[in-house]
Amino acid sequence: MAAKGDLTVSVCLPARDEEATVGTIVEAIRTRLVDDVPLVDELLVVDDHSSDRTAAAAADAGAAVVRTTDGQGKGEALWTSMLASKGDVVVWCDADVRAFDTAFVTGLLGPLLTDPTIGFVKGFYERPLNDRQEGGGRVTELVARPLVALLFPELDGVVQPLSGEYAGRRGVLERLPFVQGYGVDLGLLVDVHRLVGLEGIAQVDLGVRHHRNRPLAELSPQAAAVMATALRRAGLDPGDAVDLTPAGAGTVTVALGERPPPIESPAYRRPT
């Protein structure tokens, strides 16, 4: 990998109730990419209203920890990380990964550090389910990829539009709105394409990703958020929230709000 020169790198982990894995991930990044090789300049965990020791585990392992305040959801955590971090390049990795490989970070950084025309990098990987290799997960294959093919066919070549491992230049990311919930991954992809075009987006094969597989009752709200984001990006208004009643569960309200681009927030201070 080429030297990063004057660029500074922030690695940010959105986390909710990830006490079991977040400390190991932080320790691996800190040891290998901060101490052993000075590649990562800032390591930040954004605790999204965890009910366990996620924040303490992250801090004990050497990360700076900030908490979401006004809202909840993955997108809110990513937006908060933009306000709290300082790097010229921001790398996001999920905090529920088992057997975490720091190649996730270096792989995402590669195109950004070697090609100045690349503004955004999306990771893809195999996700084993029941001891079988699976592609992008159930919501990806049953919801996201069909929606992309129907509504955004120019992005059909993106292997995993919902992957949680991606990175970008701050000058690009700060100009994008952030869906507050699980629609954030697809929203950022569509918006960054409109901003920098396909030629400004790279994909990286990150190998295999092991994480906990969620039950269908937990996937329904994710699927609804992804659908709503796709509809909104296609010019339709899904409203501010939707009520779901997954089989065997009570009613779940899925909020569909968005945060404005960070650069438009009075709380945002672009690093100098």
LODOGU-757979 format. One record per residue (C-alpha): residue number from 1; residue in three letters; x, y, z. Coordinates in pm, whole numbers, plus 50000, padded with zeros to 5 digits. Example, Ala and Ser with C-alpha at 12.3 -4.5 7.8 and 13.67 -1.06 7.14 Angstrom:
2
+-----+---------+-------+-------+-------+
: num : residuo :     u :     v :     w :
+-----+---------+-------+-------+-------+
:   1 :     ALA : 51230 : 49550 : 50780 :
:   2 :     SER : 51367 : 49894 : 50714 :
+-----+---------+-------+-------+-------+
# end
This chain:
272
+-----+---------+-------+-------+-------+
: num : residuo :     u :     v :     w :
+-----+---------+-------+-------+-------+
:   1 :     MET : 50000 : 50000 : 50000 :
:   2 :     ALA : 50125 : 50347 : 49918 :
:   3 :     ALA : 50218 : 50580 : 50200 :
:   4 :     LYS : 49926 : 50791 : 50318 :
:   5 :     GLY : 50128 : 51111 : 50306 :
:   6 :     ASP : 49955 : 51397 : 50484 :
:   7 :     LEU : 49617 : 51222 : 50498 :
:   8 :     THR : 49485 : 51136 : 50842 :
:   9 :     VAL : 49267 : 50828 : 50896 :
:  10 :     SER : 48980 : 50780 : 51138 :
:  11 :     VAL : 48832 : 50434 : 51199 :
:  12 :     CYS : 48484 : 50453 : 51348 :
:  13 :     LEU : 48279 : 50165 : 51487 :
:  14 :     PRO : 47904 : 50215 : 51541 :
:  15 :     ALA : 47799 : 49985 : 51823 :
:  16 :     ARG : 47491 : 49888 : 52021 :
:  17 :     ASP : 47514 : 49605 : 52275 :
:  18 :     GLU : 47837 : 49467 : 52126 :
:  19 :     GLU : 48026 : 49408 : 52449 :
:  20 :     ALA : 48121 : 49057 : 52335 :
:  21 :     THR : 48311 : 49170 : 52024 :
:  22 :     VAL : 48389 : 49541 : 52025 :
:  23 :     GLY : 48689 : 49520 : 52260 :
:  24 :     THR : 48862 : 49255 : 52051 :
:  25 :     ILE : 48810 : 49459 : 51734 :
:  26 :     VAL : 48942 : 49777 : 51895 :
:  27 :     GLU : 49244 : 49598 : 52037 :
:  28 :     ALA : 49331 : 49445 : 51699 :
:  29 :     ILE : 49313 : 49780 : 51519 :
:  30 :     ARG : 49500 : 49966 : 51792 :
:  31 :     THR : 49778 : 49708 : 51814 :
:  32 :     ARG : 49836 : 49646 : 51445 :
:  33 :     LEU : 49738 : 49971 : 51278 :
:  34 :     VAL : 49812 : 50233 : 51542 :
:  35 :     ASP : 50105 : 50096 : 51746 :
:  36 :     ASP : 50281 : 49853 : 51509 :
:  37 :     VAL : 50216 : 50044 : 51186 :
:  38 :     PRO : 50115 : 50411 : 51213 :
:  39 :     LEU : 49830 : 50393 : 50964 :
:  40 :     VAL : 49525 : 50480 : 51175 :
:  41 :     ASP : 49534 : 50817 : 51351 :
:  42 :     GLU : 49204 : 50798 : 51537 :
:  43 :     LEU : 48999 : 50506 : 51666 :
:  44 :     LEU : 48646 : 50593 : 51768 :
:  45 :     VAL : 48353 : 50386 : 51895 :
:  46 :     VAL : 48007 : 50542 : 51880 :
:  47 :     ASP : 47787 : 50382 : 52146 :
:  48 :     ASP : 47424 : 50387 : 52034 :
:  49 :     HIS : 47231 : 50356 : 52361 :
:  50 :     SER : 47381 : 50021 : 52460 :
:  51 :     SER : 47234 : 49841 : 52760 :
:  52 :     ASP : 47554 : 49643 : 52826 :
:  53 :     ARG : 47923 : 49730 : 52875 :
:  54 :     THR : 47992 : 49817 : 52513 :
:  55 :     ALA : 48132 : 50161 : 52596 :
:  56 :     ALA : 48349 : 50032 : 52881 :
:  57 :     ALA : 48485 : 49744 : 52673 :
:  58 :     ALA : 48575 : 49980 : 52390 :
:  59 :     ALA : 48744 : 50229 : 52621 :
:  60 :     ASP : 48936 : 49956 : 52805 :
:  61 :     ALA : 49070 : 49833 : 52470 :
:  62 :     GLY : 49196 : 50177 : 52375 :
:  63 :     ALA : 48923 : 50352 : 52173 :
:  64 :     ALA : 48780 : 50695 : 52227 :
:  65 :     VAL : 48407 : 50659 : 52296 :
:  66 :     VAL : 48126 : 50899 : 52212 :
:  67 :     ARG : 47754 : 50842 : 52245 :
:  68 :     THR : 47461 : 50926 : 52022 :
:  69 :     THR : 47225 : 51172 : 52183 :
:  70 :     ASP : 46911 : 51292 : 52009 :
:  71 :     GLY : 46832 : 50989 : 51796 :
:  72 :     GLN : 46897 : 50619 : 51771 :
:  73 :     GLY : 46997 : 50385 : 51493 :
:  74 :     LYS : 47299 : 50293 : 51290 :
:  75 :     GLY : 47277 : 50597 : 51067 :
:  76 :     GLU : 47259 : 50826 : 51367 :
:  77 :     ALA : 47579 : 50666 : 51496 :
:  78 :     LEU : 47755 : 50720 : 51162 :
:  79 :     TRP : 47642 : 51081 : 51150 :
:  80 :     THR : 47765 : 51132 : 51507 :
:  81 :     SER : 48102 : 50986 : 51409 :
:  82 :     MET : 48134 : 51244 : 51133 :
:  83 :     LEU : 48089 : 51522 : 51387 :
:  84 :     ALA : 48324 : 51363 : 51642 :
:  85 :     SER : 48607 : 51240 : 51418 :
:  86 :     LYS : 48888 : 51440 : 51260 :
:  87 :     GLY : 49036 : 51224 : 50983 :
:  88 :     ASP : 49063 : 51323 : 50618 :
:  89 :     VAL : 48952 : 50967 : 50545 :
:  90 :     VAL : 48680 : 50794 : 50749 :
:  91 :     VAL : 48656 : 50414 : 50767 :
:  92 :     TRP : 48348 : 50244 : 50911 :
:  93 :     CYS : 48338 : 49884 : 51031 :
:  94 :     ASP : 48059 : 49706 : 51214 :
:  95 :     ALA : 48128 : 49610 : 51576 :
:  96 :     ASP : 47960 : 49267 : 51579 :
:  97 :     VAL : 48224 : 49087 : 51370 :
:  98 :     ARG : 48383 : 48773 : 51513 :
:  99 :     ALA : 48740 : 48677 : 51414 :
: 100 :     PHE : 48790 : 49035 : 51298 :
: 101 :     ASP : 49070 : 49086 : 51045 :
: 102 :     THR : 49243 : 49424 : 51024 :
: 103 :     ALA : 49260 : 49360 : 50649 :
: 104 :     PHE : 48906 : 49499 : 50653 :
: 105 :     VAL : 49057 : 49839 : 50734 :
: 106 :     THR : 49362 : 49819 : 50510 :
: 107 :     GLY : 49155 : 49681 : 50224 :
: 108 :     LEU : 48912 : 49971 : 50238 :
: 109 :     LEU : 49194 : 50223 : 50263 :
: 110 :     GLY : 49386 : 50083 : 49966 :
: 111 :     PRO : 49195 : 50252 : 49682 :
: 112 :     LEU : 49168 : 50581 : 49871 :
: 113 :     LEU : 49542 : 50597 : 49939 :
: 114 :     THR : 49651 : 50491 : 49592 :
: 115 :     ASP : 49399 : 50665 : 49364 :
: 116 :     PRO : 49303 : 51028 : 49427 :
: 117 :     THR : 49001 : 50997 : 49197 :
: 118 :     ILE : 48830 : 50749 : 49432 :
: 119 :     GLY : 48599 : 50911 : 49686 :
: 120 :     PHE : 48419 : 50610 : 49833 :
: 121 :     VAL : 48503 : 50241 : 49883 :
: 122 :     LYS : 48251 : 49965 : 49951 :
: 123 :     GLY : 48349 : 49628 : 50092 :
: 124 :     PHE : 48200 : 49290 : 50007 :
: 125 :     TYR : 48256 : 48942 : 50150 :
: 126 :     GLU : 48111 : 48599 : 50205 :
: 127 :     ARG : 47885 : 48562 : 50509 :
: 128 :     PRO : 47862 : 48201 : 50631 :
: 129 :     LEU : 47516 : 48096 : 50745 :
: 130 :     ASN : 47456 : 47751 : 50894 :
: 131 :     ASP : 47807 : 47643 : 50788 :
: 132 :     ARG : 47741 : 47740 : 50426 :
: 133 :     GLN : 47894 : 48026 : 50235 :
: 134 :     GLU : 47630 : 48286 : 50161 :
: 135 :     GLY : 47653 : 48608 : 49964 :
: 136 :     GLY : 47520 : 48928 : 50111 :
: 137 :     GLY : 47274 : 48812 : 50374 :
: 138 :     ARG : 46896 : 48777 : 50366 :
: 139 :     VAL : 46794 : 49143 : 50358 :
: 140 :     THR : 47059 : 49212 : 50094 :
: 141 :     GLU : 46955 : 48932 : 49860 :
: 142 :     LEU : 46578 : 48950 : 49914 :
: 143 :     VAL : 46531 : 49326 : 49944 :
: 144 :     ALA : 46828 : 49548 : 49864 :
: 145 :     ARG : 46963 : 49392 : 49547 :
: 146 :     PRO : 46619 : 49357 : 49382 :
: 147 :     LEU : 46540 : 49719 : 49470 :
: 148 :     VAL : 46871 : 49836 : 49328 :
: 149 :     ALA : 46811 : 49642 : 49007 :
: 150 :     LEU : 46464 : 49796 : 48970 :
: 151 :     LEU : 46527 : 50153 : 49081 :
: 152 :     PHE : 46901 : 50214 : 49047 :
: 153 :     PRO : 47021 : 49973 : 48775 :
: 154 :     GLU : 47342 : 50170 : 48730 :
: 155 :     LEU : 47445 : 50035 : 49074 :
: 156 :     ASP : 47356 : 49674 : 49002 :
: 157 :     GLY : 47726 : 49587 : 48990 :
: 158 :     VAL : 47766 : 49668 : 49359 :
: 159 :     VAL : 47801 : 49325 : 49516 :
: 160 :     GLN : 47672 : 49409 : 49864 :
: 161 :     PRO : 47488 : 49741 : 49885 :
: 162 :     LEU : 47419 : 49685 : 50257 :
: 163 :     SER : 47770 : 49594 : 50370 :
: 164 :     GLY : 47867 : 49779 : 50687 :
: 165 :     GLU : 48232 : 49808 : 50594 :
: 166 :     TYR : 48304 : 50111 : 50379 :
: 167 :     ALA : 48519 : 50423 : 50371 :
: 168 :     GLY : 48533 : 50763 : 50208 :
: 169 :     ARG : 48703 : 51096 : 50188 :
: 170 :     ARG : 48565 : 51348 : 50433 :
: 171 :     GLY : 48516 : 51601 : 50155 :
: 172 :     VAL : 48268 : 51358 : 49997 :
: 173 :     LEU : 48101 : 51216 : 50307 :
: 174 :     GLU : 48035 : 51552 : 50469 :
: 175 :     ARG : 47815 : 51648 : 50174 :
: 176 :     LEU : 47579 : 51349 : 50208 :
: 177 :     PRO : 47261 : 51317 : 50418 :
: 178 :     PHE : 47255 : 51027 : 50664 :
: 179 :     VAL : 46945 : 50810 : 50706 :
: 180 :     GLN : 46918 : 50763 : 51082 :
: 181 :     GLY : 46835 : 50391 : 51083 :
: 182 :     TYR : 46930 : 50081 : 50889 :
: 183 :     GLY : 46866 : 50245 : 50553 :
: 184 :     VAL : 47189 : 50441 : 50589 :
: 185 :     ASP : 47406 : 50194 : 50396 :
: 186 :     LEU : 47190 : 50205 : 50085 :
: 187 :     GLY : 47123 : 50577 : 50119 :
: 188 :     LEU : 47492 : 50665 : 50127 :
: 189 :     LEU : 47560 : 50442 : 49827 :
: 190 :     VAL : 47292 : 50602 : 49611 :
: 191 :     ASP : 47383 : 50952 : 49722 :
: 192 :     VAL : 47757 : 50911 : 49675 :
: 193 :     HIS : 47697 : 50777 : 49325 :
: 194 :     ARG : 47497 : 51088 : 49241 :
: 195 :     LEU : 47777 : 51302 : 49381 :
: 196 :     VAL : 48093 : 51138 : 49239 :
: 197 :     GLY : 47964 : 50891 : 48977 :
: 198 :     LEU : 48059 : 50528 : 48931 :
: 199 :     GLU : 48414 : 50627 : 48848 :
: 200 :     GLY : 48453 : 50766 : 49201 :
: 201 :     ILE : 48343 : 50443 : 49372 :
: 202 :     ALA : 48559 : 50133 : 49429 :
: 203 :     GLN : 48476 : 49786 : 49564 :
: 204 :     VAL : 48707 : 49564 : 49766 :
: 205 :     ASP : 48680 : 49191 : 49836 :
: 206 :     LEU : 48728 : 49158 : 50213 :
: 207 :     GLY : 48711 : 48779 : 50224 :
: 208 :     VAL : 48484 : 48626 : 50488 :
: 209 :     ARG : 48281 : 48804 : 50754 :
: 210 :     HIS : 48158 : 48617 : 51063 :
: 211 :     HIS : 47892 : 48783 : 51275 :
: 212 :     ARG : 47574 : 48694 : 51458 :
: 213 :     ASN : 47277 : 48612 : 51240 :
: 214 :     ARG : 46959 : 48783 : 51350 :
: 215 :     PRO : 46609 : 48624 : 51361 :
: 216 :     LEU : 46349 : 48727 : 51104 :
: 217 :     ALA : 46160 : 48938 : 51358 :
: 218 :     GLU : 46469 : 49163 : 51383 :
: 219 :     LEU : 46526 : 49166 : 51007 :
: 220 :     SER : 46178 : 49296 : 50922 :
: 221 :     PRO : 46247 : 49648 : 51056 :
: 222 :     GLN : 46579 : 49652 : 50870 :
: 223 :     ALA : 46406 : 49550 : 50548 :
: 224 :     ALA : 46140 : 49820 : 50593 :
: 225 :     ALA : 46407 : 50086 : 50648 :
: 226 :     VAL : 46594 : 49977 : 50336 :
: 227 :     MET : 46274 : 49980 : 50129 :
: 228 :     ALA : 46178 : 50325 : 50257 :
: 229 :     THR : 46524 : 50462 : 50176 :
: 230 :     ALA : 46508 : 50322 : 49824 :
: 231 :     LEU : 46162 : 50471 : 49768 :
: 232 :     ARG : 46271 : 50810 : 49899 :
: 233 :     ARG : 46581 : 50812 : 49678 :
: 234 :     ALA : 46355 : 50721 : 49384 :
: 235 :     GLY : 46140 : 51027 : 49450 :
: 236 :     LEU : 45857 : 50877 : 49655 :
: 237 :     ASP : 45765 : 50978 : 50011 :
: 238 :     PRO : 45742 : 50684 : 50255 :
: 239 :     GLY : 45655 : 50913 : 50547 :
: 240 :     ASP : 45836 : 50960 : 50876 :
: 241 :     ALA : 45770 : 50615 : 51025 :
: 242 :     VAL : 45605 : 50282 : 50959 :
: 243 :     ASP : 45446 : 50034 : 51203 :
: 244 :     LEU : 45529 : 49666 : 51155 :
: 245 :     THR : 45391 : 49359 : 51327 :
: 246 :     PRO : 45643 : 49079 : 51266 :
: 247 :     ALA : 45514 : 48726 : 51315 :
: 248 :     GLY : 45525 : 48634 : 51683 :
: 249 :     ALA : 45617 : 48986 : 51794 :
: 250 :     GLY : 45443 : 49304 : 51896 :
: 251 :     THR : 45415 : 49615 : 51686 :
: 252 :     VAL : 45745 : 49778 : 51601 :
: 253 :     THR : 45766 : 50139 : 51486 :
: 254 :     VAL : 46045 : 50197 : 51235 :
: 255 :     ALA : 46151 : 50562 : 51222 :
: 256 :     LEU : 46248 : 50685 : 50876 :
: 257 :     GLY : 46414 : 51014 : 50958 :
: 258 :     GLU : 46734 : 51154 : 50808 :
: 259 :     ARG : 47011 : 51381 : 50926 :
: 260 :     PRO : 47128 : 51662 : 50696 :
: 261 :     PRO : 47476 : 51651 : 50546 :
: 262 :     PRO : 47725 : 51705 : 50831 :
: 263 :     ILE : 47863 : 52017 : 50664 :
: 264 :     GLU : 47520 : 52178 : 50709 :
: 265 :     SER : 47510 : 52110 : 51084 :
: 266 :     PRO : 47608 : 52398 : 51317 :
: 267 :     ALA : 47781 : 52138 : 51537 :
: 268 :     TYR : 48014 : 52026 : 51257 :
: 269 :     ARG : 48369 : 52151 : 51258 :
: 270 :     ARG : 48564 : 52047 : 50953 :
: 271 :     PRO : 48920 : 51952 : 51052 :
: 272 :     THR : 49184 : 52194 : 50931 :
+-----+---------+-------+-------+-------+
# end
